[in-house]
Amino acid sequence: MISITQPAAKWYIKELDLSEGDAVRFYARYGGHGGLHRGFSLALAIEQPKEPVFRTESLGITFFVEESDAWYFEGYNFHIKYKRKYEEVEFAFEPIENVNEND
């Protein structure tokens, strides 16, 4: 799952000069630091979805993850928030609890 707060969406619209109907893809890239998996970090691109596995819309902008990058987010909900104190966005990865319906 992917979610984004309205303040974070506004930040992306301003910083990336986005217009209604645009889309922002989040994907795993080799290199960097601070990601979920050693040796990989999170990147973004302005492009339309082809095979989205997670998507959400806010203020007319689609934010998504393609199926090819689902491995990076496996086991986590991905939240994008705006931190007013630093005037920037932050990513939060919330572990998904497995619920066994047979218990």
HELIX and SHEET records of a PDB file:
HELIX    1   1 GLN A    6  LEU A   16  1                                  11    
HELIX    2   2 GLU A   67  ASP A   69  5                                   3    
HELIX    3   3 ALA A   70  PHE A   73  1                                   4    
SHEET    1   A 3 ILE A   2  ILE A   4  0                                        
SHEET    2   A 3 TYR A  76  LYS A  83  1                                        
SHEET    3   A 3 GLU A  88  PRO A  95 -1                                        
SHEET    1   B 4 PHE A  40  ILE A  46  0                                        
SHEET    2   B 4 ALA A  23  TYR A  30 -1                                        
SHEET    3   B 4 ILE A  61  GLU A  66  1                                        
SHEET    4   B 4 PRO A  52  SER A  58 -1                                        
END                                                                             
